[in-house]
Amino acid sequence: MSNERRISAAGLSTRTTDGTALDAWFPKPVLGTADLEAEQAALESSAGPDERRGVVVETVSLTIDADAAPASTVDAYLRLHALSHLLVRPNEINLDGIFGHLPNVAWTNAGPVHPDDAARLLPQLKHHGIELQGLDKFPRLTDYVLPAGVRIADASRVRLGAHLSPGTTVMHEGFVNFNAGTLGASMIEGRVSQGVVIGDGTDIGGGASIMGTLSGGGTHRVSIGARTLLGANAGIGISLGDDCVVEAGLYVTAGTKVKVGDETVKAGELSGRNGILFRRNSLTGAVEASARAGVGVTLNEALHA
């Protein structure tokens, strides 16, 4: 294992009274190995029991191999932090079996609680003004990482493990899953599923959907190039290259029959190509693909400053 494929960090882990890890927070993960003793010691003042939630917060430090599968809850959380701190890109770190290391958690405005304890302690939580915000394996990104130069209108719609490059805007209807995100300034008003990577200057329109690989049996990891527009309420199950457009309301899967001039092909044969306009003929209903000249969409710079 090369040093470049190691990730090191010191942080805080929330555990139940029986020692079950619920989460881990790593303020400053780094690539390679590092002496973490001083950083871990600096976090000691934030450690200790929280009887309101029935948890204990402990300091932790570790170094992981990015090419090996996650080995624990704390290990899994460091991988998600590495993605959201932009240390690694989506699909460039081993996440095999990560769901098995992420417990289902009752997320509150005071931090994680075991679901059984949340039910038992609900009157006490309410007394202390602690509100339940969700039951899930993944927390909100902004509870652990505040990415620089990024706008997120609704924090509940971006999971920890999302990779958001500076200049990215995620509007209220946008959603970005873990191990997915942007490689430059992009507008996200639709759904970005796990494994999806979006290029610089691309616009994912309102209500648009990009197929992922977590369920349904699909194996193709969709990528979208630079300066591409996925129109409002459109969707894709194929990759798009640079300077492409999918018209509003059109869903293109790998098996969609597409007219290209006088030929009809499956859309999967066009996956990843640059400069293509996908549209539906309003007279015949046929899906058509044609070449586009010049560059694709241009984002409003004022919205991404």
URZIWO-V362426 format. One record per pair of residues at least 12 apart in sequence whose C-alpha atoms are under 7 Angstrom apart, sorted by the first residue. I is the first residue (numbers start at 0). GAP is how many residues later the second one is. Records with the same first field share a line. If there is no record, write none. Layout:
BEGIN
I=GAP + GAP
END
This chain:
BEGIN
2=29 + 30
3=27 + 28
4=27 + 60 + 61 + 62
5=25 + 26 + 27 + 57 + 58 + 59 + 60
6=22 + 23 + 24 + 25 + 26 + 56 + 57 + 58 + 59
7=21 + 22 + 23 + 24 + 25 + 26 + 54 + 55 + 56
8=17 + 19 + 20 + 21 + 27 + 52 + 53 + 54
9=16 + 26 + 29 + 30 + 50 + 51 + 52
10=13 + 14 + 15 + 16 + 29 + 48 + 49 + 50
11=12 + 13 + 14 + 45 + 46 + 47 + 48
12=12 + 44 + 45 + 46 + 47
13=41 + 42 + 43 + 44
14=40 + 41 + 42
15=38 + 39 + 40
16=37 + 38 + 39
20=52
21=81 + 83 + 90
22=50 + 51 + 54
23=50 + 53
24=119
25=52 + 55
28=53
30=56
32=30
35=25
39=19 + 20 + 21
42=16
43=15
46=12
51=72 + 73
52=60
53=63
65=27 + 28
66=26 + 27
67=26
68=25 + 26 + 27
69=25 + 26 + 27 + 28
71=29
72=28 + 29
75=22 + 25
79=80 + 81
80=80
82=78 + 79 + 80 + 96
83=61 + 76 + 77 + 78 + 79 + 80
84=62
85=77
88=74
89=73 + 89 + 90 + 105 + 107
90=88 + 104
101=35
102=34
103=31 + 32 + 33
104=30 + 31 + 32
105=12 + 26 + 28 + 29 + 30
106=25 + 26 + 27 + 28
107=22 + 23 + 24 + 25
108=21 + 22
109=20
137=21 + 22
138=20 + 21
139=15 + 16 + 18 + 19 + 20
140=17 + 18 + 19
141=13
146=17
147=18
148=17 + 18
149=16 + 17 + 18 + 19
150=17 + 18 + 19
151=17 + 18 + 19
152=17 + 18 + 19
153=18
156=17 + 18 + 19
157=17 + 18 + 19
158=17 + 18 + 19
159=18
160=17 + 18
161=14 + 15 + 16 + 17 + 18 + 19
162=16 + 17 + 18 + 19
163=17 + 18
164=17 + 18 + 19 + 20
165=18 + 19
166=17 + 18 + 19 + 137 + 138
167=16 + 17 + 18 + 19 + 136
168=17 + 18 + 19 + 135
169=17 + 18 + 19
170=17 + 18
172=16 + 17 + 33 + 34
173=14 + 15 + 16 + 17
174=15 + 16 + 17
175=15 + 16 + 17
176=15 + 16 + 17
177=16
178=15 + 16
179=12 + 13 + 14 + 15 + 16 + 17
180=15 + 16 + 17
181=15 + 16 + 17
182=15 + 16 + 17
183=15 + 16 + 17
184=15 + 16 + 119
185=14 + 15 + 16 + 17
186=15 + 16 + 17
187=15 + 16 + 17
188=15 + 16 + 17 + 18
189=14 + 15 + 16 + 17 + 18 + 19
190=17 + 18 + 19
191=17 + 18
192=17 + 18 + 19
193=18 + 19 + 20
194=17 + 26
195=16 + 25 + 26 + 27
196=25 + 26 + 27
197=25 + 26 + 27
198=25 + 26 + 27
199=26 + 27
200=25 + 26 + 97 + 98
201=24 + 25 + 26 + 27
202=25 + 26 + 27
203=25 + 26 + 27
204=25 + 26 + 27 + 28
205=26 + 27
206=25 + 26
207=22 + 23 + 24 + 25 + 26 + 27
208=25 + 26 + 27
209=25 + 26 + 27
210=25 + 26
221=15 + 16 + 17
222=16 + 17
223=15 + 16 + 17
224=15 + 16 + 17
225=16 + 17
226=15 + 16 + 69 + 70 + 71
227=14 + 15 + 16 + 17 + 68 + 69
228=15 + 16 + 17 + 68
229=15 + 16 + 17
230=15 + 16 + 17 + 18
231=16 + 17
232=15 + 16
233=12 + 13 + 14 + 15 + 16 + 17
234=15 + 16 + 17
235=15 + 16 + 17
236=15 + 16 + 17
237=15 + 16 + 30 + 33
238=32 + 33
239=31 + 32 + 33 + 34
240=31 + 32 + 33 + 34
241=32 + 33
242=31 + 32 + 52 + 53 + 54
243=30 + 31 + 32 + 33 + 52
244=31 + 32 + 33
245=31 + 32 + 33
246=31 + 32
249=29
252=14
253=12 + 13 + 14
254=12 + 13
256=30
257=29 + 30 + 31
258=28 + 29 + 30
259=28 + 29 + 30
274=16 + 17 + 18
275=13 + 14 + 15 + 16
276=12 + 13 + 14 + 15
277=12
END
